[in-house]
């Protein structure tokens, strides 16, 4: 399976640096609006459009993970390097990065079976984390 080559980096600005720094400070996924609010509360003057553009640029460069919530909203967080998948709690949003060699083999086999090559994929598995299961 191949992955896309490196994406050209966007021009570095104070605002983009502020968004990047905010991502470094959080562990869970946040929406662009939440990151924008976080930046405003810190006194950083960054427009919401700049937050969205920076997040898209970082996602294109493989520096942040992007998930879609049940409502369809994109949420972001800094990711580890390398291809990985996510287990996401549908109650609290807790997320665990997991490697999935079996998923990789399956994706390649299905693609080959249908004559596809150079495939890429993303996988998020949604469920209930142990902490939320205890509360129910």
C-alpha positions in Angstrom: 0.0 0.0 0.0 1.4 3.4 -0.9 0.8 6.7 0.7 0.9 10.2 -0.8 4.2 12.0 -0.8 4.9 15.0 1.4 2.7 17.9 1.0 4.3 21.4 0.6 4.2 23.2 3.9 2.0 26.3 4.2 3.7 29.7 4.8 4.6 30.0 8.5 2.9 32.8 10.3 2.4 33.8 13.9 -1.3 32.7 13.6 -0.4 29.3 12.2 2.2 28.8 14.9 -0.4 29.6 17.5 -2.8 27.0 16.1 0.1 24.4 16.0 1.1 25.2 19.6 -2.5 24.8 20.7 -2.6 21.4 19.1 0.6 20.5 21.0 -1.2 21.3 24.3 -4.2 19.0 23.9 -4.6 15.3 23.9 -8.1 14.8 22.7 -9.8 15.7 19.5 -11.1 19.3 19.2 -13.2 21.1 16.6 -11.9 24.2 14.7 -14.3 26.3 16.7 -13.1 24.8 20.0 -9.5 25.5 19.0 -10.4 29.1 18.0 -12.1 29.6 21.3 -9.0 28.3 23.1 -6.8 30.7 21.2 -9.1 33.7 21.9 -9.0 32.9 25.7 -5.2 32.8 25.5 -5.2 36.2 23.9 -4.1 35.0 20.5 -5.7 36.9 17.6 -6.4 34.2 15.1 -9.4 34.3 12.7 -11.6 31.2 12.5 -10.9 31.0 8.8 -7.1 30.8 9.5 -7.8 28.1 12.1 -9.7 26.0 9.5 -7.0 26.6 6.8 -4.2 25.7 9.1 -5.9 22.6 10.3 -6.5 21.5 6.7 -2.9 22.2 5.8 -1.7 20.2 8.8 -4.1 17.4 7.9 -2.8 17.4 4.3 0.8 17.2 5.6 -0.2 14.2 7.8 0.6 16.2 11.0 -3.0 16.0 12.5 -5.6 13.3 12.6 -9.2 14.2 11.5 -12.3 12.4 12.6 -15.9 13.1 11.9 -18.3 13.2 14.9 -21.8 11.7 14.8 -23.0 15.1 13.8 -20.5 15.2 10.9 -18.3 17.9 12.4 -14.5 17.5 11.8 -12.4 17.3 14.9 -8.6 17.4 15.0 -5.6 16.5 17.1 -1.9 16.1 16.7 -1.1 12.6 15.6 1.8 10.2 15.9 3.8 9.6 12.8 3.0 6.7 10.6 -0.2 5.1 9.5 -2.6 4.1 12.3 -6.2 3.7 13.2 -8.4 4.9 16.0 -10.7 3.4 18.7 -13.1 6.2 19.7 -15.5 6.3 22.6 -18.9 7.5 21.3 -19.8 8.8 24.7 -16.8 10.8 26.0 -14.6 11.0 22.8 -11.6 9.2 24.4 -9.4 8.1 21.5 -6.7 5.5 21.3 -4.3 5.1 18.3 -3.9 1.5 17.2 -1.8 -0.2 14.6 -3.7 -2.7 12.6 -1.6 -5.1 10.5 -4.7 -7.3 10.0 -6.6 -4.3 8.6 -3.7 -3.5 6.3 -3.7 -7.1 4.9 -7.5 -7.1 4.5 -7.5 -3.7 2.7 -4.8 -4.8 0.3 -6.6 -8.1 -0.3 -9.9 -6.5 -1.0 -8.3 -3.9 -3.3 -6.4 -6.6 -5.2 -9.5 -8.7 -5.5 -11.3 -5.9 -7.3 -8.3 -4.8 -9.4 -7.3 -1.7 -7.4 -3.8 -0.7 -6.6 -2.2 2.2 -4.8 -5.0 2.2 -2.2 -5.2 4.2 0.9 -7.7 4.1 3.8 -8.7 5.4 7.1 -10.4 3.5 9.9 -12.1 4.6 13.0 -13.8 2.1 15.3 -16.5 3.6 17.5 -17.5 2.0 20.8 -17.8 2.5 24.5 -14.6 2.9 26.6 -14.1 1.1 29.8 -14.7 4.2 32.0 -18.0 5.0 30.2 -19.1 1.3 30.4 -18.6 1.4 34.2 -20.9 4.5 34.4 -23.8 2.7 32.5 
